[in-house]
Amino acid sequence: MVTAKMVKELRELTGAGMMDCKKALTQTDGDVEKAIEFLREKGLAAAAKKSGRIAAEGLVSTYISDDNKTAVILEVNCETDFVAVNESFVNFTNSVAKQIATSNVSTVEELLEEKFIEDASVTVKEVLTALIAKIGENMNIRRFEKLNIENGSINSYIHGGGKIGVLVALSCEKENEVLKPLAKDISMQVAAANPLFLDENSVDHDAINKEREIYRVQALNEGKPEKIVEKMVEGRVKKYLKEVCLVDQIWVKNSDYTITQLLQEKSKEVGAEIAIAKFVRFERGEGIEKREENFAEEVQRQMGQK
């Protein structure tokens, strides 16, 4: 059975109209993934790529070592935006990011059992538990990633006070002052343009084949002759790759350059090839569904009213 909530969620994910969303869900027996494909094939879905719903509060924080060779990106969640700016919560998040940089932990579970960097008499888990008790709100360390580079530089960018965090590692055989600000610029690019892949070689083949099939159905639905459908499909695939591959994107700071052209120009300036070794982008609450509450009803409950 298709519910109003399902229709609303599909509309938020695709930007399609309410009736179109209802029809898509009906046609696909309530399967959201298939409904999204149905809408895209009909040319009704606004989004060319799908991302998780942003719902939870908290912070994305980064830590960069003094030599810019080691970096950490970390997400810690809480229930409200008020706590996300609380000094104790912010300090805890920053301390944990720094701790990961000097640690060998690879999972959140391992991290929680480690002695806290600011006080070796307690574990990270114990400090987090005490913070929850002090502030009165649930919190959790959700995820982290650590980058290391031997020859090159890593830099970061934080957007919206911790809503989005990015790390970019650049490889280069020559040490040069150009690398650090360049890594910052490309981090800003990743935050703004949200690339899914570094380049075409790193694209998931299943993802491309799925896009190709959707474009094929779109073209046939538009009434295009079959003999030109394949050319149209390949053209749309190329356009898609330019949008989702970082090195092919137009540079947000200067539209005369692609990221590849920017790297080529900076490489000439340095006298050695500069390449993007890796990038990581965290968006706060990505993929977590937030509980919806009626504020007036909550106040009435707290006052003991019906």
PAZAGU-510706 format. One record per residue (C-alpha): x, y, z; residue in one letter. Coordinates in steps of 0.1 Angstrom, whole numbers, plus 5000, padded with zeros to 4 digits. Example, Ala and Ser with C-alpha at 12.3 -4.5 7.8 and 13.67 -1.06 7.14 Angstrom:
BEGIN
ATOM     px     py     pz   r
ATOM   5123   4955   5078   A
ATOM   5137   4989   5071   S
REM end
This chain:
BEGIN
ATOM     px     py     pz   r
ATOM   5000   5000   5000   M
ATOM   5014   5034   4990   V
ATOM   5012   5059   5019   T
ATOM   5013   5097   5019   A
ATOM   5046   5095   5038   K
ATOM   5062   5073   5010   M
ATOM   5050   5098   4984   V
ATOM   5065   5127   5004   K
ATOM   5098   5110   5008   E
ATOM   5100   5101   4971   L
ATOM   5092   5137   4962   R
ATOM   5120   5150   4985   E
ATOM   5145   5125   4969   L
ATOM   5136   5133   4933   T
ATOM   5119   5167   4930   G
ATOM   5091   5151   4910   A
ATOM   5054   5161   4915   G
ATOM   5032   5144   4941   M
ATOM   5010   5127   4916   M
ATOM   5039   5115   4896   D
ATOM   5055   5101   4927   C
ATOM   5023   5083   4937   K
ATOM   5020   5068   4902   K
ATOM   5057   5057   4903   A
ATOM   5052   5040   4937   L
ATOM   5020   5023   4926   T
ATOM   5037   5010   4894   Q
ATOM   5067   4996   4914   T
ATOM   5047   4981   4943   D
ATOM   5062   5007   4968   G
ATOM   5098   5000   4959   D
ATOM   5116   5034   4963   V
ATOM   5147   5025   4943   E
ATOM   5126   5012   4914   K
ATOM   5103   5042   4917   A
ATOM   5132   5066   4913   I
ATOM   5143   5047   4882   E
ATOM   5108   5049   4868   F
ATOM   5106   5087   4873   L
ATOM   5140   5092   4857   R
ATOM   5131   5070   4827   E
ATOM   5100   5092   4822   K
ATOM   5122   5123   4826   G
ATOM   5103   5134   4857   L
ATOM   5131   5131   4884   A
ATOM   5150   5163   4889   A
ATOM   5182   5147   4903   A
ATOM   5207   5131   4881   A
ATOM   5224   5115   4911   K
ATOM   5210   5104   4944   K
ATOM   5224   5111   4978   S
ATOM   5213   5102   5013   G
ATOM   5189   5124   5031   R
ATOM   5206   5149   5055   I
ATOM   5189   5147   5088   A
ATOM   5211   5142   5119   A
ATOM   5228   5171   5138   E
ATOM   5264   5172   5149   G
ATOM   5298   5181   5134   L
ATOM   5322   5171   5107   V
ATOM   5357   5180   5119   S
ATOM   5391   5177   5104   T
ATOM   5426   5176   5118   Y
ATOM   5458   5182   5097   I
ATOM   5493   5175   5110   S
ATOM   5518   5204   5111   D
ATOM   5537   5189   5080   D
ATOM   5504   5184   5061   N
ATOM   5513   5147   5056   K
ATOM   5486   5132   5079   T
ATOM   5450   5142   5081   A
ATOM   5417   5129   5097   V
ATOM   5381   5136   5089   I
ATOM   5355   5128   5116   L
ATOM   5318   5129   5121   E
ATOM   5302   5130   5156   V
ATOM   5265   5132   5158   N
ATOM   5241   5147   5184   C
ATOM   5204   5153   5185   E
ATOM   5201   5191   5182   T
ATOM   5219   5220   5165   D
ATOM   5221   5236   5199   F
ATOM   5245   5209   5212   V
ATOM   5264   5209   5179   A
ATOM   5278   5244   5188   V
ATOM   5283   5236   5225   N
ATOM   5319   5243   5235   E
ATOM   5323   5209   5253   S
ATOM   5309   5190   5223   F
ATOM   5332   5209   5198   V
ATOM   5363   5204   5220   N
ATOM   5356   5167   5223   F
ATOM   5351   5163   5185   T
ATOM   5384   5182   5178   N
ATOM   5403   5162   5204   S
ATOM   5391   5129   5190   V
ATOM   5401   5139   5154   A
ATOM   5436   5147   5167   K
ATOM   5437   5114   5186   Q
ATOM   5429   5094   5154   I
ATOM   5458   5111   5136   A
ATOM   5483   5097   5161   T
ATOM   5466   5063   5165   S
ATOM   5465   5030   5146   N
ATOM   5427   5025   5151   V
ATOM   5407   5016   5120   S
ATOM   5372   5013   5134   T
ATOM   5349   5034   5157   V
ATOM   5348   5004   5181   E
ATOM   5385   5003   5184   E
ATOM   5386   5041   5189   L
ATOM   5361   5040   5218   L
ATOM   5382   5016   5237   E
ATOM   5414   5037   5234   E
ATOM   5426   5059   5262   K
ATOM   5415   5095   5257   F
ATOM   5443   5118   5243   I
ATOM   5435   5145   5269   E
ATOM   5432   5121   5299   D
ATOM   5448   5087   5298   A
ATOM   5429   5076   5329   S
ATOM   5397   5072   5309   V
ATOM   5387   5057   5276   T
ATOM   5372   5077   5247   V
ATOM   5339   5058   5254   K
ATOM   5339   5069   5290   E
ATOM   5345   5106   5281   V
ATOM   5317   5104   5256   L
ATOM   5294   5088   5282   T
ATOM   5302   5115   5307   A
ATOM   5295   5142   5281   L
ATOM   5261   5127   5273   I
ATOM   5253   5127   5310   A
ATOM   5265   5163   5313   K
ATOM   5246   5178   5283   I
ATOM   5216   5155   5285   G
ATOM   5215   5145   5249   E
ATOM   5225   5113   5230   N
ATOM   5257   5115   5209   M
ATOM   5278   5091   5189   N
ATOM   5310   5089   5170   I
ATOM   5297   5079   5136   R
ATOM   5327   5075   5112   R
ATOM   5362   5087   5104   F
ATOM   5388   5084   5077   E
ATOM   5426   5090   5079   K
ATOM   5448   5100   5050   L
ATOM   5486   5098   5047   N
ATOM   5509   5111   5020   I
ATOM   5546   5107   5017   E
ATOM   5554   5130   4988   N
ATOM   5529   5158   4986   G
ATOM   5504   5177   5008   S
ATOM   5470   5173   5024   I
ATOM   5446   5201   5032   N
ATOM   5409   5204   5042   S
ATOM   5379   5226   5039   Y
ATOM   5350   5228   5064   I
ATOM   5317   5244   5052   H
ATOM   5287   5256   5071   G
ATOM   5303   5254   5105   G
ATOM   5308   5216   5103   G
ATOM   5280   5207   5079   K
ATOM   5304   5195   5052   I
ATOM   5340   5185   5056   G
ATOM   5365   5176   5029   V
ATOM   5401   5162   5028   L
ATOM   5422   5163   4996   V
ATOM   5456   5146   4993   A
ATOM   5479   5158   4965   L
ATOM   5509   5138   4954   S
ATOM   5540   5155   4941   C
ATOM   5577   5146   4941   E
ATOM   5588   5182   4948   K
ATOM   5579   5200   4980   E
ATOM   5565   5234   4971   N
ATOM   5544   5261   4988   E
ATOM   5519   5258   4959   V
ATOM   5506   5224   4971   L
ATOM   5489   5235   5004   K
ATOM   5466   5262   4990   P
ATOM   5460   5241   4959   L
ATOM   5447   5212   4981   A
ATOM   5425   5238   4999   K
ATOM   5410   5250   4966   D
ATOM   5403   5215   4954   I
ATOM   5387   5207   4988   S
ATOM   5364   5236   4982   M
ATOM   5356   5222   4948   Q
ATOM   5347   5188   4963   V
ATOM   5325   5205   4989   A
ATOM   5306   5225   4963   A
ATOM   5304   5201   4934   A
ATOM   5302   5168   4953   N
ATOM   5320   5145   4928   P
ATOM   5313   5108   4932   L
ATOM   5345   5096   4917   F
ATOM   5381   5108   4911   L
ATOM   5382   5099   4874   D
ATOM   5367   5076   4848   E
ATOM   5390   5048   4859   N
ATOM   5375   5048   4894   S
ATOM   5339   5048   4882   V
ATOM   5319   5018   4893   D
ATOM   5310   4998   4861   H
ATOM   5276   4987   4875   D
ATOM   5267   5024   4882   A
ATOM   5276   5034   4846   I
ATOM   5257   5005   4831   N
ATOM   5227   5015   4852   K
ATOM   5229   5051   4840   E
ATOM   5233   5039   4804   R
ATOM   5201   5018   4806   E
ATOM   5182   5047   4821   I
ATOM   5193   5071   4793   Y
ATOM   5184   5045   4767   R
ATOM   5148   5042   4781   V
ATOM   5146   5080   4783   Q
ATOM   5156   5084   4746   A
ATOM   5132   5058   4735   L
ATOM   5104   5074   4755   N
ATOM   5112   5107   4738   E
ATOM   5104   5090   4705   G
ATOM   5140   5090   4691   K
ATOM   5148   5065   4663   P
ATOM   5166   5035   4675   E
ATOM   5195   5041   4651   K
ATOM   5205   5073   4669   I
ATOM   5196   5062   4704   V
ATOM   5230   5047   4711   E
ATOM   5248   5079   4701   K
ATOM   5225   5099   4724   M
ATOM   5231   5074   4752   V
ATOM   5269   5077   4749   E
ATOM   5267   5114   4747   G
ATOM   5246   5116   4779   R
ATOM   5270   5091   4796   V
ATOM   5300   5114   4788   K
ATOM   5281   5144   4802   K
ATOM   5273   5124   4833   Y
ATOM   5309   5115   4838   L
ATOM   5320   5151   4835   K
ATOM   5296   5160   4863   E
ATOM   5306   5132   4887   V
ATOM   5343   5128   4881   C
ATOM   5364   5153   4900   L
ATOM   5392   5158   4875   V
ATOM   5367   5165   4847   D
ATOM   5346   5190   4866   Q
ATOM   5347   5228   4858   I
ATOM   5366   5246   4885   W
ATOM   5341   5265   4906   V
ATOM   5366   5294   4912   K
ATOM   5374   5299   4875   N
ATOM   5351   5283   4848   S
ATOM   5379   5287   4822   D
ATOM   5396   5256   4838   Y
ATOM   5387   5220   4845   T
ATOM   5404   5205   4875   I
ATOM   5427   5186   4852   T
ATOM   5438   5218   4835   Q
ATOM   5443   5235   4869   L
ATOM   5465   5206   4880   L
ATOM   5485   5208   4847   Q
ATOM   5491   5245   4851   E
ATOM   5502   5242   4887   K
ATOM   5525   5212   4877   S
ATOM   5543   5235   4852   K
ATOM   5547   5261   4879   E
ATOM   5562   5236   4904   V
ATOM   5583   5217   4878   G
ATOM   5568   5183   4888   A
ATOM   5535   5165   4882   E
ATOM   5508   5172   4907   I
ATOM   5480   5146   4910   A
ATOM   5451   5140   4933   I
ATOM   5459   5109   4953   A
ATOM   5426   5108   4972   K
ATOM   5397   5129   4984   F
ATOM   5371   5123   5011   V
ATOM   5338   5142   5016   R
ATOM   5316   5138   5047   F
ATOM   5282   5155   5049   E
ATOM   5267   5157   5084   R
ATOM   5239   5133   5089   G
ATOM   5241   5119   5054   E
ATOM   5219   5088   5052   G
ATOM   5204   5092   5087   I
ATOM   5167   5098   5089   E
ATOM   5158   5123   5116   K
ATOM   5129   5119   5139   R
ATOM   5102   5145   5131   E
ATOM   5085   5160   5161   E
ATOM   5058   5185   5166   N
ATOM   5073   5212   5188   F
ATOM   5039   5223   5202   A
ATOM   5030   5187   5211   E
ATOM   5063   5182   5228   E
ATOM   5058   5213   5250   V
ATOM   5023   5201   5259   Q
ATOM   5037   5167   5268   R
ATOM   5063   5182   5291   Q
ATOM   5037   5204   5308   M
ATOM   5015   5173   5313   G
ATOM   4988   5185   5290   Q
ATOM   4969   5164   5264   K
REM end
